[in-house]
Amino acid sequence: MIFDHSKIKPLSTNDLLETPLVQYLLEVCQKQSEKIEELEAEIKQLKGHPQKPIIRPSKIELPFKGPTSKKVEKRAGSEKRQKTRDLIISKDEIIEAEGAGRDWVFKGYQDYIVQDIKIENYNVRYRLKRYVTPEGKYVTASLPKEIEGCHFGASLRRFILYQYYHCHVTQPILLEQLGEMGIDISSGGLSHILLENNEVFHQEKEALLVKGLEVSDFIQSDDTGARHNGKNGYCTVICNDLFTYFKSGESKSRINFLELLRTPQYKDYQINPYALGYMAQQNLPAKYQQLFEGMSGEVYPDKASFEKFLTRSGIMAGYAVRTITEGGLIGSIMEHGINKELAIISDDAGQFNVLAHGLCWVHAERNIQKTNCFTPGQEALLEAKLESFWELYRALKHYKKNAAQINKEELSNQFDIIFSERTGFFGLDQNLEKIEKNKKELLLVLDRPEIPLHNNTSERDIREYVKKRKISGSTRSDEGQRCRDTFTSLKKTCRKNGISFWDYIEDRIKMIMKIQPLPELIVLAQKINTG
C-alpha cells in the first residue's frame, strides 16, 4: 500500500507550539537560558561589572478601575496642621524693627519659629566627697547609678547605640564622627559600649518571645543568611504585628526552629500526646511508634539525657532520630505556655511546617508568575489564570472581615475550579498542580479568619537584618551576634507599638522605666485587638 503524503495536513506554527513535547522542550531551553543568564551575572559580579537590575511590578493589589473623577485627591498626610504648636521653645530672641522711631506705636510680636539642634561636648566632672570616720575608715560618695563605672555618660551611650543599631552607621565611621565632635574615645571603648553591659536589653528581648507566643493567635517566620566568625550561618525571625524576635545560629533546620519556639529558658524534651501525634503525622515507622506505647508523660531534662534515651532504645536511623527529636520538642513547647491554637505563616520553607501551618499567597502566585510563555495563546491563558488567582485572593480578604456571612465551602470550591483545571499549557499546568497540593495551608484562613493571607510582615522584618548585614558585614564575636539580634528585635518591636526607639534606649540606660516593658505592651495590645 502506497501512503499518500499529500493528504497529511501540515501543522501550523501555533499548533506545533501547543503540542506537549514541544512545550516541554521549550521549557527546558528556557531554563537553560535562565541558567546561562544567571552564570553570566555571576561572572559580571566577580569581575566587578555593573549588574542588570530586576524590577517587577507588584500585582498583589489591582488598581480600582472605576470612573475617573476630575477632582484631584490630596495625598495622604497633606492636611494642614499647626506644625509648631507642640514645640518647646528653648530661647526667645527679640529683633527690633529697622528704623523704629520713638513715635512708633508697639503692636506686639509676629513670631517666626526656627527649629535647630545643638550638638556639643558636655563633660561632667564628678567630685566625690571623701571622709574619714572616727574609727579611721574612709568613706567615698557613690557615682550615679547610670554611670556604673563608665567614663561615658548615658546620653552619649544612647547616641552611640542609636547610631549603630538604628541608623546603621558602621563602627569605623561612628568612631570618626565622635572624634570630629570632640569625644575622646578609642575603638575599644566604642566596642565596649556597643557590646558590653547590655544585659537589661537582652533580658527584655528574650521575654518578648515568651509573651508573644503566649498571647498571639499567629506568628510569621522567615530566615536569611547570617555569616558569623567567617562561617555561614542563618538568622530566623519570628514576628507578627505586635513583636519581632531575631535569633542567629548555625542551622535553619526544623529542629532549630522548634528550639526557638521552646524559648531559651527551657531545655527539656517531653513525650506526650502532642509529641506522639506529630510522630504519627510524619509517618514514623510503626516499629518506632510501638516503643512509645505507654510512655506518655515522660520528660527528659536536657539534650544529653534525651540522646541517651534514643541510644538505649536502639533508635539510630537518621530520619527516626530527627522525627522523634522534633516530636520531643513539640511536646515541650506545648507544655510551656505557648498558645495551643497558634498558627504559623511562612513562605513554604519546610522547616516552618509545624503546628497549624498557613502559606503566603504572594509566594504561591510566584509559581504562576514565573511560567514561561512562547505563544500569544499561552500568554492569554496565563493572564486569565492570574486574574482568577487574585479574584479569589480578594474574596478571601472579604471573607476575613465577614466570615459569619460568607459560605466558606463556595470559596473552597472556587479554589478547586481554578487550580484543578488543566489548560493544556504544560508549564502552567505544572505550577497550578504545585499550588493545588498546598490547598490546606493556603485555605487555613477559612477556619482561622484572624490570620494574614501573606507573609509580608516577616519579609519586611527580615529585610532590616539584611540591610544591616550588607552595611556592616558579618559578625565576629558571639556577643556581637547577640547584640545585633537583640537591638534589631527591640527596634522593630518599639516601632510596631508606637514607641520612639531613641526614648526607649534612654529610658533603659538611665533605668527610668517610664516606658512600660515591651512584653507587657504586647499583652495589652493583644487585649485591645481582640476587643
HELIX and SHEET records of a PDB file:
HELIX    1   1 HIS A    5  LYS A    7  5                                   3    
HELIX    2   2 THR A   13  GLU A   18  1                                   6    
HELIX    3   3 PRO A   20  LYS A   47  1                                  28    
HELIX    4   4 ALA A  154  LEU A  161  1                                   8    
HELIX    5   5 TYR A  162  HIS A  166  3                                   5    
HELIX    6   6 GLN A  171  GLU A  180  1                                  10    
HELIX    7   7 SER A  187  LEU A  195  1                                   9    
HELIX    8   8 GLU A  199  VAL A  215  1                                  17    
HELIX    9   9 ARG A  254  ARG A  262  1                                   9    
HELIX   10  10 PRO A  273  GLN A  281  1                                   9    
HELIX   11  11 ALA A  286  GLN A  289  1                                   4    
HELIX   12  12 GLN A  290  PHE A  292  5                                   3    
HELIX   13  13 LYS A  303  ARG A  312  1                                  10    
HELIX   14  14 GLY A  318  MET A  334  1                                  17    
HELIX   15  15 GLY A  350  PHE A  352  5                                   3    
HELIX   16  16 TRP A  361  GLN A  369  1                                   9    
HELIX   17  17 PRO A  376  LYS A  401  1                                  26    
HELIX   18  18 ALA A  403  GLN A  405  5                                   3    
HELIX   19  19 LYS A  408  SER A  420  1                                  13    
HELIX   20  20 PHE A  426  LYS A  437  1                                  12    
HELIX   21  21 LYS A  439  LEU A  442  1                                   4    
HELIX   22  22 LEU A  444  LEU A  446  5                                   3    
HELIX   23  23 ASN A  456  SER A  472  1                                  17    
HELIX   24  24 ASP A  478  LYS A  496  1                                  19    
HELIX   25  25 PHE A  501  ILE A  509  1                                   9    
HELIX   26  26 LEU A  518  ASN A  529  1                                  12    
SHEET    1   A 2 ARG A 130  VAL A 132  0                                        
SHEET    2   A 2 TYR A 138  THR A 140 -1                                        
SHEET    1   B 5 THR A 244  GLY A 249  0                                        
SHEET    2   B 5 TYR A 234  CYS A 239 -1                                        
SHEET    3   B 5 PHE A 218  GLY A 225 -1                                        
SHEET    4   B 5 ALA A 343  SER A 346  1                                        
SHEET    5   B 5 ALA A 356  LEU A 359  1                                        
SHEET    1   C 2 TYR A 269  ILE A 271  0                                        
SHEET    2   C 2 GLU A 298  TYR A 300 -1                                        
END                                                                             
